[in-house]
Protein backbone atom coordinates (compact mmCIF):
# COMPACT_ATOMS: atom_id res chain seq x y z
CA UNK A 1 0.00 0.00 0.00
CA UNK A 2 1.44 3.31 -1.11
CA UNK A 3 0.62 6.59 0.64
CA UNK A 4 0.64 9.76 -1.41
CA UNK A 5 3.29 12.38 -0.56
CA UNK A 6 0.81 14.97 0.75
CA UNK A 7 -0.59 12.43 3.23
CA UNK A 8 2.93 11.49 4.35
CA UNK A 9 3.69 15.18 4.93
CA UNK A 10 0.56 15.49 7.08
CA UNK A 11 1.57 12.38 9.05
CA UNK A 12 5.03 13.85 9.68
CA UNK A 13 3.46 17.14 10.82
CA UNK A 14 1.19 15.31 13.28
CA UNK A 15 4.11 13.25 14.58
CA UNK A 16 6.20 16.39 15.04
CA UNK A 17 3.43 18.05 16.99
CA UNK A 18 3.05 14.97 19.20
CA UNK A 19 6.82 14.92 19.86
CA UNK A 20 7.05 18.71 20.41
CA UNK A 21 9.24 19.22 17.35
CA UNK A 22 8.89 22.32 15.19
CA UNK A 23 8.96 21.83 11.43
CA UNK A 24 10.22 24.96 9.70
CA UNK A 25 9.72 25.27 5.96
CA UNK A 26 11.66 27.97 4.17
CA UNK A 27 13.44 28.67 0.90
CA UNK A 28 17.17 28.98 0.45
CA UNK A 29 20.37 27.27 -0.54
CA UNK A 30 20.16 24.34 1.87
CA UNK A 31 18.94 20.76 1.98
CA UNK A 32 17.53 20.65 5.50
CA UNK A 33 17.96 18.68 8.68
CA UNK A 34 17.35 18.77 12.41
CA UNK A 35 18.78 20.87 15.20
CA UNK A 36 18.13 21.93 18.78
CA UNK A 37 18.21 25.56 19.88
CA UNK A 38 17.65 26.49 23.53
CA UNK A 39 16.19 23.03 24.23
CA UNK A 40 13.67 23.39 21.38
CA UNK A 41 13.81 20.82 18.61
CA UNK A 42 13.53 21.84 14.97
CA UNK A 43 13.49 20.13 11.60
CA UNK A 44 14.18 22.55 8.78
CA UNK A 45 13.09 21.64 5.27
CA UNK A 46 13.52 23.56 2.04
CA UNK A 47 10.07 24.18 0.60
CA UNK A 48 11.51 24.92 -2.84
CA UNK A 49 12.75 21.31 -3.12
CA UNK A 50 10.52 18.51 -4.48
CA UNK A 51 8.21 16.97 -1.90
CA UNK A 52 10.02 13.62 -2.16
CA UNK A 53 13.26 15.27 -1.04
CA UNK A 54 11.49 17.09 1.82
CA UNK A 55 9.97 13.79 2.96
CA UNK A 56 13.41 12.14 2.96
CA UNK A 57 14.79 14.95 5.14
CA UNK A 58 11.92 14.41 7.58
CA UNK A 59 12.39 10.62 7.56
CA UNK A 60 16.10 10.96 8.29
CA UNK A 61 15.48 13.51 11.04
CA UNK A 62 12.89 11.33 12.76
CA UNK A 63 15.02 8.20 12.36
CA UNK A 64 17.57 9.62 14.81
CA UNK A 65 14.89 10.49 17.39
CA UNK A 66 13.79 8.03 20.06
CA UNK A 67 10.67 6.64 18.40
CA UNK A 68 10.21 3.44 20.39
CA UNK A 69 7.97 5.14 22.97
CA UNK A 70 5.87 6.98 20.39
CA UNK A 71 2.97 5.58 18.39
CA UNK A 72 3.61 6.09 14.70
CA UNK A 73 1.09 5.20 12.04
CA UNK A 74 2.26 1.95 10.41
CA UNK A 75 2.41 3.52 6.93
CA UNK A 76 4.66 6.31 8.24
CA UNK A 77 6.90 3.91 10.16
CA UNK A 78 7.25 1.79 7.02
CA UNK A 79 8.16 4.86 4.97
CA UNK A 80 10.80 5.96 7.50
CA UNK A 81 12.31 2.46 7.55
CA UNK A 82 12.31 2.15 3.74
CA UNK A 83 13.88 5.56 3.13
CA UNK A 84 16.52 5.38 5.85
CA UNK A 85 17.74 1.80 5.44
Backbone as CSV, one residue per row, in Angstrom:
resi,resn,N_x,N_y,N_z,CA_x,CA_y,CA_z,C_x,C_y,C_z
1,UNK,0.845,-1.178,0.000,0.000,0.000,0.000,0.888,1.238,0.000
2,UNK,0.647,2.103,-0.971,1.442,3.313,-1.106,0.630,4.518,-0.628
3,UNK,1.271,5.383,0.122,0.619,6.587,0.635,1.111,7.760,-0.189
4,UNK,0.198,8.639,-0.576,0.637,9.760,-1.410,1.470,10.745,-0.588
5,UNK,2.352,11.495,-1.267,3.287,12.381,-0.564,2.615,13.418,0.340
6,UNK,1.488,13.966,-0.087,0.814,14.968,0.751,0.329,14.351,2.063
7,UNK,-0.157,13.114,1.997,-0.590,12.434,3.227,0.600,12.138,4.133
8,UNK,1.721,11.730,3.543,2.931,11.489,4.345,3.363,12.778,5.047
9,UNK,3.306,13.894,4.323,3.695,15.176,4.925,2.792,15.482,6.113
10,UNK,1.497,15.252,5.966,0.557,15.486,7.076,0.872,14.576,8.256
11,UNK,1.216,13.324,7.975,1.566,12.381,9.049,2.812,12.852,9.791
12,UNK,3.810,13.329,9.040,5.025,13.850,9.681,4.697,15.074,10.540
13,UNK,3.829,15.948,10.051,3.463,17.141,10.816,2.753,16.765,12.114
14,UNK,1.873,15.772,12.064,1.189,15.310,13.277,2.167,14.673,14.251
15,UNK,3.102,13.883,13.727,4.107,13.251,14.576,4.983,14.316,15.238
16,UNK,5.377,15.319,14.480,6.203,16.394,15.036,5.480,17.116,16.166
17,UNK,4.209,17.380,15.952,3.427,18.051,16.994,3.358,17.196,18.255
18,UNK,3.146,15.897,18.067,3.054,14.967,19.200,4.381,14.897,19.959
19,UNK,5.494,15.027,19.240,6.819,14.922,19.858,7.402,16.286,20.233
20,UNK,6.610,17.351,20.083,7.045,18.707,20.410,8.271,19.113,19.584
21,UNK,8.186,18.851,18.294,9.240,19.219,17.348,8.635,20.220,16.369
22,UNK,9.351,21.298,16.129,8.892,22.323,15.194,9.427,22.020,13.799
23,UNK,8.533,21.968,12.825,8.960,21.831,11.434,8.935,23.224,10.819
24,UNK,10.082,23.645,10.320,10.217,24.958,9.704,10.445,24.753,8.215
25,UNK,9.576,25.362,7.409,9.722,25.273,5.960,10.100,26.645,5.436
26,UNK,11.195,26.700,4.709,11.659,27.969,4.172,12.386,27.709,2.854
27,UNK,12.712,28.783,2.153,13.442,28.675,0.897,14.869,29.130,1.120
28,UNK,15.781,28.572,0.338,17.169,28.979,0.451,18.082,27.956,-0.176
29,UNK,19.360,28.147,0.024,20.371,27.269,-0.542,20.798,26.252,0.518
30,UNK,19.887,25.361,0.861,20.160,24.338,1.869,19.291,23.130,1.598
31,UNK,19.705,21.991,2.135,18.942,20.756,1.977,17.948,20.592,3.100
32,UNK,18.394,20.795,4.333,17.535,20.649,5.500,18.120,19.664,6.483
33,UNK,17.502,19.585,7.638,17.959,18.679,8.679,17.365,19.078,10.013
34,UNK,17.897,18.493,11.079,17.353,18.768,12.406,18.394,19.457,13.276
35,UNK,17.892,20.211,14.249,18.776,20.872,15.203,17.995,21.174,16.474
36,UNK,18.724,21.530,17.517,18.132,21.929,18.784,18.702,23.288,19.159
37,UNK,17.800,24.217,19.475,18.207,25.561,19.883,17.471,25.879,21.176
38,UNK,18.241,26.178,22.210,17.651,26.492,23.526,16.640,25.434,23.963
39,UNK,17.021,24.172,23.842,16.192,23.027,24.230,14.907,22.876,23.413
40,UNK,14.795,23.574,22.293,13.666,23.390,21.379,14.175,22.654,20.149
41,UNK,13.400,21.662,19.721,13.807,20.820,18.608,13.164,21.309,17.308
42,UNK,13.980,21.360,16.267,13.531,21.836,14.966,13.963,20.868,13.874
43,UNK,13.109,20.768,12.857,13.492,20.130,11.604,13.234,21.186,10.541
44,UNK,14.278,21.518,9.808,14.183,22.547,8.778,14.171,21.862,7.421
45,UNK,13.161,22.204,6.619,13.093,21.645,5.269,12.961,22.787,4.270
46,UNK,13.522,22.561,3.096,13.518,23.558,2.041,12.270,23.377,1.198
47,UNK,11.339,24.341,1.296,10.071,24.176,0.599,10.177,24.386,-0.909
48,UNK,11.345,24.793,-1.393,11.512,24.916,-2.844,11.996,23.605,-3.467
49,UNK,12.339,22.628,-2.632,12.751,21.309,-3.120,11.523,20.447,-3.388
50,UNK,11.660,19.414,-4.224,10.525,18.512,-4.482,10.066,17.840,-3.183
51,UNK,8.778,17.534,-3.122,8.207,16.967,-1.897,8.895,15.665,-1.503
52,UNK,9.329,14.879,-2.473,10.016,13.625,-2.161,11.292,13.885,-1.374
53,UNK,12.027,14.934,-1.751,13.262,15.274,-1.043,12.946,15.793,0.365
54,UNK,11.887,16.588,0.496,11.492,17.088,1.817,11.088,15.936,2.722
55,UNK,10.377,14.956,2.172,9.967,13.787,2.964,11.182,12.982,3.425
56,UNK,12.193,12.873,2.573,13.408,12.144,2.958,14.138,12.857,4.095
57,UNK,14.168,14.180,4.047,14.791,14.946,5.141,14.050,14.670,6.438
58,UNK,12.724,14.682,6.383,11.924,14.408,7.577,12.156,12.982,8.081
59,UNK,12.172,12.016,7.161,12.390,10.621,7.558,13.739,10.460,8.247
60,UNK,14.776,11.058,7.691,16.104,10.957,8.293,16.163,11.661,9.645
61,UNK,15.484,12.781,9.767,15.480,13.512,11.040,14.746,12.719,12.123
62,UNK,13.625,12.105,11.764,12.885,11.331,12.765,13.569,10.009,13.076
63,UNK,14.330,9.476,12.140,15.017,8.199,12.361,15.989,8.307,13.541
64,UNK,16.590,9.473,13.733,17.571,9.622,14.814,16.915,9.973,16.148
65,UNK,15.603,10.210,16.137,14.889,10.486,17.386,14.513,9.164,18.049
66,UNK,14.230,9.226,19.333,13.789,8.031,20.057,12.313,7.809,19.744
67,UNK,12.033,6.872,18.862,10.667,6.636,18.403,10.008,5.431,19.064
68,UNK,10.756,4.676,19.830,10.215,3.437,20.388,9.063,3.685,21.364
69,UNK,9.036,4.844,21.999,7.975,5.143,22.968,6.825,5.933,22.362
70,UNK,6.865,6.150,21.051,5.869,6.978,20.389,5.091,6.156,19.370
71,UNK,3.761,6.267,19.405,2.968,5.582,18.392,3.134,6.314,17.067
72,UNK,3.479,5.557,16.054,3.610,6.091,14.696,2.718,5.254,13.804
73,UNK,1.943,5.922,12.971,1.093,5.195,12.036,1.943,4.197,11.257
74,UNK,1.465,2.977,11.088,2.261,1.947,10.407,2.779,2.379,9.030
75,UNK,1.974,3.085,8.258,2.413,3.521,6.929,3.591,4.486,7.034
76,UNK,3.573,5.353,8.044,4.660,6.311,8.236,5.913,5.602,8.738
77,UNK,5.750,4.673,9.662,6.901,3.911,10.163,7.559,3.126,9.013
78,UNK,6.739,2.526,8.173,7.252,1.787,7.019,8.023,2.715,6.087
79,UNK,7.481,3.902,5.828,8.162,4.864,4.966,9.515,5.258,5.560
80,UNK,9.537,5.578,6.848,10.796,5.964,7.497,11.826,4.833,7.380
81,UNK,11.390,3.594,7.638,12.311,2.457,7.547,12.807,2.235,6.120
82,UNK,11.917,2.369,5.140,12.314,2.151,3.738,13.302,3.209,3.265
83,UNK,13.054,4.466,3.618,13.881,5.562,3.130,15.238,5.610,3.830
84,UNK,15.279,5.209,5.081,16.517,5.380,5.852,17.374,4.126,5.937
85,UNK,16.935,3.027,5.390,17.737,1.800,5.437,18.317,1.470,4.089
